[in-house]
Amino acid sequence: MDENDILKSDPAGLSCWACKAAIGSGDNYCRHCGKGQGAHLPWQYKWWGLFVLALGLGPFSLIFLWRSPLISRGAKLVYTALILLLTYIALDQLRGIWQAYQAILGGAQLY
């Protein structure tokens, strides 16, 4: 799906992806909420921005993923599963590191 093909919701015209207000065909930004339209979407709603957020924020990037008008519902489900799986793997690795650290110290408690 091309970024410029977003938001064709009804035959009478276009609507904003964020507030659903009517916008003109040449509008780059919504006159009601100010959100970018088409190629003027904020970076965090584009696929590469979501990738950056997923690396930095982990599961908290799902908020931006599900608000993105560029990504289809099916792709959102797949990306959600991948992000949650990778988060689980990362947390499991951290738990393993912590257990190894505790074993090296002999179970000593550090306060």
A tleap script that builds the chain and sets N, CA, C and O, in Angstrom:
source leaprc.protein.ff14SB
mol = sequence {
  NMET ASP GLU ASN ASP ILE LEU LYS SER ASP
  PRO ALA GLY LEU SER CYS TRP ALA CYS LYS
  ALA ALA ILE GLY SER GLY ASP ASN TYR CYS
  ARG HIE CYS GLY LYS GLY GLN GLY ALA HIE
  LEU PRO TRP GLN TYR LYS TRP TRP GLY LEU
  PHE VAL LEU ALA LEU GLY LEU GLY PRO PHE
  SER LEU ILE PHE LEU TRP ARG SER PRO LEU
  ILE SER ARG GLY ALA LYS LEU VAL TYR THR
  ALA LEU ILE LEU LEU LEU THR TYR ILE ALA
  LEU ASP GLN LEU ARG GLY ILE TRP GLN ALA
  TYR GLN ALA ILE LEU GLY GLY ALA GLN LEU
  CTYR
}
set mol.1.N position { 0.843 -1.175 0.000 }
set mol.1.CA position { 0.000 0.000 0.000 }
set mol.1.C position { 0.886 1.235 0.000 }
set mol.1.O position { 1.793 1.353 0.824 }
set mol.2.N position { 0.632 2.133 -0.901 }
set mol.2.CA position { 1.402 3.355 -1.025 }
set mol.2.C position { 0.926 4.378 -0.001 }
set mol.2.O position { -0.264 4.433 0.307 }
set mol.3.N position { 1.829 5.177 0.524 }
set mol.3.CA position { 1.469 6.170 1.533 }
set mol.3.C position { 0.470 7.190 1.005 }
set mol.3.O position { -0.310 7.741 1.782 }
set mol.4.N position { 0.476 7.453 -0.302 }
set mol.4.CA position { -0.433 8.444 -0.865 }
set mol.4.C position { -1.830 7.883 -1.107 }
set mol.4.O position { -2.757 8.646 -1.382 }
set mol.5.N position { -2.001 6.561 -1.010 }
set mol.5.CA position { -3.298 5.940 -1.238 }
set mol.5.C position { -4.092 5.738 0.047 }
set mol.5.O position { -5.155 5.117 0.031 }
set mol.6.N position { -3.585 6.257 1.151 }
set mol.6.CA position { -4.229 6.076 2.438 }
set mol.6.C position { -5.489 6.940 2.510 }
set mol.6.O position { -5.563 8.012 1.908 }
set mol.7.N position { -6.454 6.459 3.243 }
set mol.7.CA position { -7.591 7.252 3.671 }
set mol.7.C position { -8.704 7.428 2.648 }
set mol.7.O position { -9.496 8.357 2.803 }
set mol.8.N position { -8.813 6.634 1.654 }
set mol.8.CA position { -9.957 6.739 0.752 }
set mol.8.C position { -11.090 5.937 1.375 }
set mol.8.O position { -11.263 4.757 1.070 }
set mol.9.N position { -11.860 6.578 2.249 }
set mol.9.CA position { -12.855 5.847 3.020 }
set mol.9.C position { -14.250 5.903 2.410 }
set mol.9.O position { -15.049 4.991 2.623 }
set mol.10.N position { -14.553 6.939 1.669 }
set mol.10.CA position { -15.875 7.035 1.074 }
set mol.10.C position { -15.763 7.683 -0.297 }
set mol.10.O position { -14.805 8.412 -0.554 }
set mol.11.N position { -16.738 7.428 -1.197 }
set mol.11.CA position { -16.630 7.961 -2.554 }
set mol.11.C position { -16.768 9.478 -2.626 }
set mol.11.O position { -16.341 10.079 -3.612 }
set mol.12.N position { -17.348 10.110 -1.617 }
set mol.12.CA position { -17.552 11.560 -1.645 }
set mol.12.C position { -16.260 12.330 -1.394 }
set mol.12.O position { -16.175 13.500 -1.767 }
set mol.13.N position { -15.262 11.723 -0.781 }
set mol.13.CA position { -14.028 12.433 -0.479 }
set mol.13.C position { -13.138 11.640 0.440 }
set mol.13.O position { -13.279 10.424 0.569 }
set mol.14.N position { -12.231 12.328 1.071 }
set mol.14.CA position { -11.266 11.714 1.967 }
set mol.14.C position { -11.605 12.055 3.404 }
set mol.14.O position { -12.300 13.033 3.678 }
set mol.15.N position { -11.105 11.235 4.321 }
set mol.15.CA position { -11.264 11.535 5.735 }
set mol.15.C position { -9.924 11.342 6.428 }
set mol.15.O position { -9.084 10.561 5.984 }
set mol.16.N position { -9.744 12.051 7.499 }
set mol.16.CA position { -8.504 11.980 8.277 }
set mol.16.C position { -8.407 10.613 8.939 }
set mol.16.O position { -9.405 10.087 9.432 }
set mol.17.N position { -7.225 10.043 8.952 }
set mol.17.CA position { -7.017 8.732 9.571 }
set mol.17.C position { -7.122 8.804 11.088 }
set mol.17.O position { -7.417 7.798 11.733 }
set mol.18.N position { -6.885 9.981 11.668 }
set mol.18.CA position { -6.877 10.108 13.129 }
set mol.18.C position { -8.241 10.509 13.688 }
set mol.18.O position { -8.741 9.873 14.616 }
set mol.19.N position { -8.849 11.566 13.126 }
set mol.19.CA position { -10.107 12.077 13.691 }
set mol.19.C position { -11.309 11.802 12.808 }
set mol.19.O position { -12.439 12.082 13.208 }
set mol.20.N position { -11.096 11.265 11.624 }
set mol.20.CA position { -12.143 10.904 10.666 }
set mol.20.C position { -12.907 12.097 10.108 }
set mol.20.O position { -13.960 11.913 9.498 }
set mol.21.N position { -12.407 13.313 10.299 }
set mol.21.CA position { -13.035 14.504 9.732 }
set mol.21.C position { -12.760 14.559 8.229 }
set mol.21.O position { -11.743 14.047 7.760 }
set mol.22.N position { -13.658 15.174 7.487 }
set mol.22.CA position { -13.482 15.301 6.038 }
set mol.22.C position { -12.304 16.219 5.732 }
set mol.22.O position { -12.131 17.262 6.361 }
set mol.23.N position { -11.492 15.808 4.747 }
set mol.23.CA position { -10.371 16.633 4.309 }
set mol.23.C position { -10.415 16.728 2.797 }
set mol.23.O position { -11.029 15.891 2.136 }
set mol.24.N position { -9.771 17.737 2.251 }
set mol.24.CA position { -9.705 17.910 0.813 }
set mol.24.C position { -8.681 16.971 0.189 }
set mol.24.O position { -7.791 16.473 0.878 }
set mol.25.N position { -8.805 16.731 -1.103 }
set mol.25.CA position { -7.889 15.803 -1.771 }
set mol.25.C position { -6.457 16.333 -1.813 }
set mol.25.O position { -5.519 15.541 -1.910 }
set mol.26.N position { -6.267 17.638 -1.744 }
set mol.26.CA position { -4.927 18.203 -1.770 }
set mol.26.C position { -4.364 18.525 -0.407 }
set mol.26.O position { -3.253 19.046 -0.313 }
set mol.27.N position { -5.093 18.234 0.651 }
set mol.27.CA position { -4.625 18.553 2.000 }
set mol.27.C position { -3.516 17.599 2.432 }
set mol.27.O position { -3.653 16.380 2.321 }
set mol.28.N position { -2.428 18.162 2.922 }
set mol.28.CA position { -1.338 17.355 3.471 }
set mol.28.C position { -1.511 17.117 4.966 }
set mol.28.O position { -0.934 16.187 5.529 }
set mol.29.N position { -2.311 17.969 5.600 }
set mol.29.CA position { -2.565 17.876 7.034 }
set mol.29.C position { -4.049 18.099 7.279 }
set mol.29.O position { -4.703 18.831 6.537 }
set mol.30.N position { -4.585 17.458 8.332 }
set mol.30.CA position { -5.992 17.615 8.689 }
set mol.30.C position { -6.214 19.011 9.257 }
set mol.30.O position { -5.422 19.497 10.064 }
set mol.31.N position { -7.284 19.642 8.833 }
set mol.31.CA position { -7.602 20.992 9.329 }
set mol.31.C position { -8.179 20.962 10.734 }
set mol.31.O position { -8.249 21.999 11.394 }
set mol.32.N position { -8.592 19.790 11.204 }
set mol.32.CA position { -9.213 19.687 12.522 }
set mol.32.C position { -8.230 19.259 13.607 }
set mol.32.O position { -8.186 19.850 14.686 }
set mol.33.N position { -7.447 18.233 13.311 }
set mol.33.CA position { -6.528 17.715 14.350 }
set mol.33.C position { -5.056 17.979 14.038 }
set mol.33.O position { -4.207 17.835 14.918 }
set mol.34.N position { -4.743 18.363 12.807 }
set mol.34.CA position { -3.372 18.692 12.444 }
set mol.34.C position { -2.487 17.500 12.098 }
set mol.34.O position { -1.291 17.682 11.867 }
set mol.35.N position { -3.033 16.291 12.056 }
set mol.35.CA position { -2.234 15.104 11.735 }
set mol.35.C position { -1.883 15.097 10.252 }
set mol.35.O position { -2.681 15.510 9.410 }
set mol.36.N position { -0.674 14.622 9.943 }
set mol.36.CA position { -0.231 14.505 8.564 }
set mol.36.C position { -1.013 13.451 7.818 }
set mol.36.O position { -1.478 12.476 8.409 }
set mol.37.N position { -1.160 13.642 6.527 }
set mol.37.CA position { -1.910 12.716 5.685 }
set mol.37.C position { -1.001 12.191 4.585 }
set mol.37.O position { -0.120 12.910 4.113 }
set mol.38.N position { -1.206 10.948 4.174 }
set mol.38.CA position { -0.438 10.378 3.077 }
set mol.38.C position { 1.053 10.343 3.365 }
set mol.38.O position { 1.492 9.742 4.345 }
set mol.39.N position { 1.827 10.993 2.504 }
set mol.39.CA position { 3.287 11.000 2.662 }
set mol.39.C position { 3.740 11.868 3.835 }
set mol.39.O position { 4.922 11.865 4.178 }
set mol.40.N position { 2.838 12.597 4.445 }
set mol.40.CA position { 3.188 13.502 5.546 }
set mol.40.C position { 2.863 12.912 6.920 }
set mol.40.O position { 2.726 13.645 7.899 }
set mol.41.N position { 2.742 11.601 6.985 }
set mol.41.CA position { 2.527 10.953 8.277 }
set mol.41.C position { 3.763 11.112 9.153 }
set mol.41.O position { 4.879 11.167 8.635 }
set mol.42.N position { 3.587 11.187 10.467 }
set mol.42.CA position { 4.752 11.236 11.356 }
set mol.42.C position { 5.593 9.965 11.221 }
set mol.42.O position { 5.068 8.906 10.879 }
set mol.43.N position { 6.866 10.068 11.484 }
set mol.43.CA position { 7.804 8.965 11.285 }
set mol.43.C position { 7.432 7.735 12.095 }
set mol.43.O position { 7.669 6.613 11.646 }
set mol.44.N position { 6.855 7.919 13.279 }
set mol.44.CA position { 6.595 6.769 14.141 }
set mol.44.C position { 5.448 5.890 13.644 }
set mol.44.O position { 5.220 4.818 14.204 }
set mol.45.N position { 4.729 6.311 12.620 }
set mol.45.CA position { 3.661 5.492 12.058 }
set mol.45.C position { 4.079 4.811 10.762 }
set mol.45.O position { 3.306 4.033 10.202 }
set mol.46.N position { 5.271 5.084 10.280 }
set mol.46.CA position { 5.787 4.425 9.080 }
set mol.46.C position { 6.504 3.146 9.499 }
set mol.46.O position { 6.888 3.001 10.660 }
set mol.47.N position { 6.686 2.215 8.558 }
set mol.47.CA position { 7.236 0.911 8.914 }
set mol.47.C position { 8.627 1.023 9.510 }
set mol.47.O position { 8.938 0.300 10.457 }
set mol.48.N position { 9.486 1.914 8.986 }
set mol.48.CA position { 10.846 2.021 9.509 }
set mol.48.C position { 10.849 2.669 10.895 }
set mol.48.O position { 11.692 2.343 11.730 }
set mol.49.N position { 9.910 3.586 11.141 }
set mol.49.CA position { 9.796 4.198 12.466 }
set mol.49.C position { 9.330 3.188 13.504 }
set mol.49.O position { 9.788 3.200 14.647 }
set mol.50.N position { 8.418 2.318 13.098 }
set mol.50.CA position { 7.955 1.272 14.012 }
set mol.50.C position { 9.072 0.289 14.346 }
set mol.50.O position { 9.148 -0.218 15.465 }
set mol.51.N position { 9.935 0.024 13.374 }
set mol.51.CA position { 11.083 -0.848 13.615 }
set mol.51.C position { 12.020 -0.220 14.647 }
set mol.51.O position { 12.485 -0.902 15.561 }
set mol.52.N position { 12.296 1.068 14.503 }
set mol.52.CA position { 13.158 1.776 15.454 }
set mol.52.C position { 12.532 1.773 16.846 }
set mol.52.O position { 13.217 1.538 17.841 }
set mol.53.N position { 11.226 2.036 16.910 }
set mol.53.CA position { 10.546 2.039 18.203 }
set mol.53.C position { 10.549 0.654 18.839 }
set mol.53.O position { 10.707 0.531 20.054 }
set mol.54.N position { 10.376 -0.382 18.033 }
set mol.54.CA position { 10.371 -1.743 18.574 }
set mol.54.C position { 11.736 -2.091 19.184 }
set mol.54.O position { 11.807 -2.765 20.211 }
set mol.55.N position { 12.805 -1.632 18.552 }
set mol.55.CA position { 14.142 -1.878 19.104 }
set mol.55.C position { 14.356 -1.120 20.405 }
set mol.55.O position { 14.978 -1.636 21.334 }
set mol.56.N position { 13.841 0.101 20.473 }
set mol.56.CA position { 14.075 0.937 21.644 }
set mol.56.C position { 13.069 0.758 22.765 }
set mol.56.O position { 13.428 0.827 23.940 }
set mol.57.N position { 11.809 0.528 22.413 }
set mol.57.CA position { 10.752 0.486 23.417 }
set mol.57.C position { 10.164 -0.890 23.659 }
set mol.57.O position { 9.401 -1.087 24.605 }
set mol.58.N position { 10.514 -1.839 22.808 }
set mol.58.CA position { 9.976 -3.187 22.957 }
set mol.58.C position { 8.471 -3.204 22.806 }
set mol.58.O position { 7.940 -2.655 21.840 }
set mol.59.N position { 7.765 -3.829 23.754 }
set mol.59.CA position { 6.319 -3.967 23.612 }
set mol.59.C position { 5.560 -2.643 23.679 }
set mol.59.O position { 4.396 -2.590 23.281 }
set mol.60.N position { 6.176 -1.593 24.163 }
set mol.60.CA position { 5.506 -0.295 24.215 }
set mol.60.C position { 5.332 0.310 22.823 }
set mol.60.O position { 4.549 1.243 22.642 }
set mol.61.N position { 6.060 -0.218 21.845 }
set mol.61.CA position { 5.903 0.251 20.464 }
set mol.61.C position { 4.595 -0.232 19.855 }
set mol.61.O position { 4.192 0.260 18.800 }
set mol.62.N position { 3.926 -1.179 20.493 }
set mol.62.CA position { 2.659 -1.687 19.966 }
set mol.62.C position { 1.585 -0.611 19.907 }
set mol.62.O position { 0.673 -0.690 19.085 }
set mol.63.N position { 1.684 0.380 20.761 }
set mol.63.CA position { 0.731 1.493 20.733 }
set mol.63.C position { 0.796 2.192 19.379 }
set mol.63.O position { -0.240 2.465 18.772 }
set mol.64.N position { 1.993 2.478 18.908 }
set mol.64.CA position { 2.163 3.155 17.620 }
set mol.64.C position { 1.832 2.220 16.456 }
set mol.64.O position { 1.293 2.652 15.438 }
set mol.65.N position { 2.156 0.953 16.614 }
set mol.65.CA position { 1.845 -0.024 15.570 }
set mol.65.C position { 0.348 -0.068 15.302 }
set mol.65.O position { -0.078 -0.009 14.149 }
set mol.66.N position { -0.441 -0.169 16.345 }
set mol.66.CA position { -1.883 -0.309 16.161 }
set mol.66.C position { -2.560 0.988 15.759 }
set mol.66.O position { -3.698 0.953 15.290 }
set mol.67.N position { -1.916 2.116 15.921 }
set mol.67.CA position { -2.476 3.390 15.464 }
set mol.67.C position { -2.063 3.741 14.041 }
set mol.67.O position { -2.596 4.688 13.463 }
set mol.68.N position { -1.141 3.009 13.476 }
set mol.68.CA position { -0.626 3.313 12.148 }
set mol.68.C position { -1.664 3.039 11.061 }
set mol.68.O position { -2.213 1.938 11.003 }
set mol.69.N position { -1.945 4.024 10.197 }
set mol.69.CA position { -2.881 3.797 9.105 }
set mol.69.C position { -2.234 3.114 7.905 }
set mol.69.O position { -2.940 2.704 6.984 }
set mol.70.N position { -0.920 2.984 7.893 }
set mol.70.CA position { -0.222 2.389 6.757 }
set mol.70.C position { -0.225 0.874 6.755 }
set mol.70.O position { -0.172 0.254 5.693 }
set mol.71.N position { -0.286 0.279 7.918 }
set mol.71.CA position { -0.100 -1.164 8.047 }
set mol.71.C position { -1.463 -1.841 8.162 }
set mol.71.O position { -2.321 -1.407 8.931 }
set mol.72.N position { -1.650 -2.906 7.391 }
set mol.72.CA position { -2.927 -3.621 7.393 }
set mol.72.C position { -3.135 -4.352 8.719 }
set mol.72.O position { -2.196 -4.568 9.484 }
set mol.73.N position { -4.374 -4.720 8.966 }
set mol.73.CA position { -4.710 -5.402 10.216 }
set mol.73.C position { -3.985 -6.743 10.336 }
set mol.73.O position { -3.498 -7.093 11.411 }
set mol.74.N position { -3.914 -7.482 9.251 }
set mol.74.CA position { -3.213 -8.769 9.276 }
set mol.74.C position { -1.740 -8.605 9.594 }
set mol.74.O position { -1.178 -9.374 10.374 }
set mol.75.N position { -1.111 -7.600 8.990 }
set mol.75.CA position { 0.300 -7.342 9.270 }
set mol.75.C position { 0.490 -6.881 10.714 }
set mol.75.O position { 1.493 -7.215 11.345 }
set mol.76.N position { -0.457 -6.126 11.232 }
set mol.76.CA position { -0.364 -5.684 12.630 }
set mol.76.C position { -0.384 -6.881 13.573 }
set mol.76.O position { 0.341 -6.906 14.568 }
set mol.77.N position { -1.217 -7.877 13.258 }
set mol.77.CA position { -1.272 -9.075 14.096 }
set mol.77.C position { 0.053 -9.838 14.050 }
set mol.77.O position { 0.537 -10.304 15.081 }
set mol.78.N position { 0.634 -9.965 12.866 }
set mol.78.CA position { 1.914 -10.659 12.722 }
set mol.78.C position { 3.015 -9.894 13.450 }
set mol.78.O position { 3.800 -10.494 14.184 }
set mol.79.N position { 3.083 -8.585 13.259 }
set mol.79.CA position { 4.116 -7.775 13.919 }
set mol.79.C position { 3.950 -7.805 15.439 }
set mol.79.O position { 4.938 -7.827 16.174 }
set mol.80.N position { 2.705 -7.806 15.907 }
set mol.80.CA position { 2.461 -7.883 17.347 }
set mol.80.C position { 3.008 -9.189 17.909 }
set mol.80.O position { 3.679 -9.198 18.941 }
set mol.81.N position { 2.715 -10.290 17.224 }
set mol.81.CA position { 3.213 -11.591 17.680 }
set mol.81.C position { 4.740 -11.616 17.681 }
set mol.81.O position { 5.345 -12.133 18.621 }
set mol.82.N position { 5.371 -11.065 16.645 }
set mol.82.CA position { 6.836 -11.039 16.584 }
set mol.82.C position { 7.440 -10.190 17.701 }
set mol.82.O position { 8.412 -10.594 18.339 }
set mol.83.N position { 6.866 -9.025 17.932 }
set mol.83.CA position { 7.390 -8.139 18.983 }
set mol.83.C position { 7.255 -8.802 20.351 }
set mol.83.O position { 8.179 -8.743 21.162 }
set mol.84.N position { 6.109 -9.433 20.613 }
set mol.84.CA position { 5.917 -10.098 21.901 }
set mol.84.C position { 6.843 -11.305 22.049 }
set mol.84.O position { 7.365 -11.554 23.136 }
set mol.85.N position { 7.050 -12.052 20.972 }
set mol.85.CA position { 7.963 -13.191 21.013 }
set mol.85.C position { 9.397 -12.738 21.286 }
set mol.85.O position { 10.089 -13.321 22.121 }
set mol.86.N position { 9.837 -11.699 20.580 }
set mol.86.CA position { 11.193 -11.193 20.795 }
set mol.86.C position { 11.364 -10.608 22.194 }
set mol.86.O position { 12.439 -10.720 22.784 }
set mol.87.N position { 10.315 -9.986 22.729 }
set mol.87.CA position { 10.363 -9.474 24.100 }
set mol.87.C position { 10.508 -10.627 25.087 }
set mol.87.O position { 11.292 -10.545 26.032 }
set mol.88.N position { 9.759 -11.691 24.871 }
set mol.88.CA position { 9.864 -12.867 25.736 }
set mol.88.C position { 11.273 -13.456 25.689 }
set mol.88.O position { 11.850 -13.781 26.727 }
set mol.89.N position { 11.824 -13.590 24.480 }
set mol.89.CA position { 13.171 -14.146 24.332 }
set mol.89.C position { 14.196 -13.272 25.045 }
set mol.89.O position { 15.084 -13.788 25.724 }
set mol.90.N position { 14.081 -11.950 24.895 }
set mol.90.CA position { 15.025 -11.036 25.548 }
set mol.90.C position { 14.923 -11.141 27.073 }
set mol.90.O position { 15.941 -11.176 27.763 }
set mol.91.N position { 13.696 -11.192 27.595 }
set mol.91.CA position { 13.524 -11.310 29.042 }
set mol.91.C position { 14.024 -12.655 29.557 }
set mol.91.O position { 14.584 -12.730 30.650 }
set mol.92.N position { 13.827 -13.713 28.779 }
set mol.92.CA position { 14.325 -15.027 29.169 }
set mol.92.C position { 15.856 -15.035 29.204 }
set mol.92.O position { 16.455 -15.640 30.094 }
set mol.93.N position { 16.485 -14.365 28.241 }
set mol.93.CA position { 17.947 -14.272 28.233 }
set mol.93.C position { 18.453 -13.481 29.445 }
set mol.93.O position { 19.451 -13.856 30.060 }
set mol.94.N position { 17.768 -12.393 29.783 }
set mol.94.CA position { 18.151 -11.615 30.964 }
set mol.94.C position { 17.999 -12.433 32.237 }
set mol.94.O position { 18.832 -12.336 33.139 }
set mol.95.N position { 16.945 -13.239 32.321 }
set mol.95.CA position { 16.754 -14.103 33.479 }
set mol.95.C position { 17.896 -15.118 33.573 }
set mol.95.O position { 18.398 -15.394 34.662 }
set mol.96.N position { 18.301 -15.668 32.430 }
set mol.96.CA position { 19.424 -16.614 32.416 }
set mol.96.C position { 20.720 -15.967 32.860 }
set mol.96.O position { 21.494 -16.572 33.601 }
set mol.97.N position { 20.962 -14.756 32.421 }
set mol.97.CA position { 22.159 -14.015 32.837 }
set mol.97.C position { 22.123 -13.755 34.336 }
set mol.97.O position { 23.138 -13.891 35.019 }
set mol.98.N position { 20.943 -13.378 34.850 }
set mol.98.CA position { 20.803 -13.108 36.277 }
set mol.98.C position { 21.051 -14.378 37.096 }
set mol.98.O position { 21.722 -14.327 38.127 }
set mol.99.N position { 20.520 -15.505 36.649 }
set mol.99.CA position { 20.733 -16.762 37.363 }
set mol.99.C position { 22.208 -17.172 37.333 }
set mol.99.O position { 22.721 -17.672 38.334 }
set mol.100.N position { 22.886 -16.975 36.228 }
set mol.100.CA position { 24.313 -17.281 36.141 }
set mol.100.C position { 25.103 -16.377 37.078 }
set mol.100.O position { 26.034 -16.828 37.746 }
set mol.101.N position { 24.733 -15.105 37.127 }
set mol.101.CA position { 25.373 -14.148 38.019 }
set mol.101.C position { 25.190 -14.573 39.476 }
set mol.101.O position { 26.133 -14.523 40.266 }
set mol.102.N position { 23.986 -14.987 39.823 }
set mol.102.CA position { 23.712 -15.437 41.187 }
set mol.102.C position { 24.496 -16.707 41.514 }
set mol.102.O position { 24.974 -16.871 42.636 }
set mol.103.N position { 24.627 -17.603 40.540 }
set mol.103.CA position { 25.380 -18.844 40.768 }
set mol.103.C position { 26.861 -18.558 40.980 }
set mol.103.O position { 27.513 -19.204 41.800 }
set mol.104.N position { 27.391 -17.586 40.236 }
set mol.104.CA position { 28.799 -17.211 40.394 }
set mol.104.C position { 29.048 -16.646 41.798 }
set mol.104.O position { 30.073 -16.930 42.417 }
set mol.105.N position { 28.102 -15.848 42.288 }
set mol.105.CA position { 28.237 -15.266 43.621 }
set mol.105.C position { 27.877 -16.235 44.735 }
set mol.105.O position { 28.047 -15.917 45.912 }
set mol.106.N position { 27.391 -17.389 44.383 }
set mol.106.CA position { 27.016 -18.376 45.400 }
set mol.106.C position { 25.722 -18.031 46.100 }
set mol.106.O position { 25.528 -18.400 47.258 }
set mol.107.N position { 24.854 -17.347 45.436 }
set mol.107.CA position { 23.565 -17.004 46.009 }
set mol.107.C position { 23.628 -15.847 46.978 }
set mol.107.O position { 22.655 -15.594 47.689 }
set mol.108.N position { 24.746 -15.134 47.031 }
set mol.108.CA position { 24.884 -14.007 47.951 }
set mol.108.C position { 23.922 -12.903 47.561 }
set mol.108.O position { 23.721 -12.617 46.381 }
set mol.109.N position { 23.334 -12.291 48.569 }
set mol.109.CA position { 22.405 -11.182 48.335 }
set mol.109.C position { 23.169 -9.874 48.409 }
set mol.109.O position { 23.932 -9.638 49.346 }
set mol.110.N position { 22.959 -9.034 47.418 }
set mol.110.CA position { 23.606 -7.719 47.397 }
set mol.110.C position { 22.559 -6.665 47.704 }
set mol.110.O position { 21.569 -6.532 46.985 }
set mol.111.N position { 22.778 -5.929 48.758 }
set mol.111.CA position { 21.845 -4.845 49.119 }
set mol.111.C position { 22.579 -3.573 49.250 }
set mol.111.O position { 21.977 -2.541 49.548 }
savepdb mol mol.pdb
quit
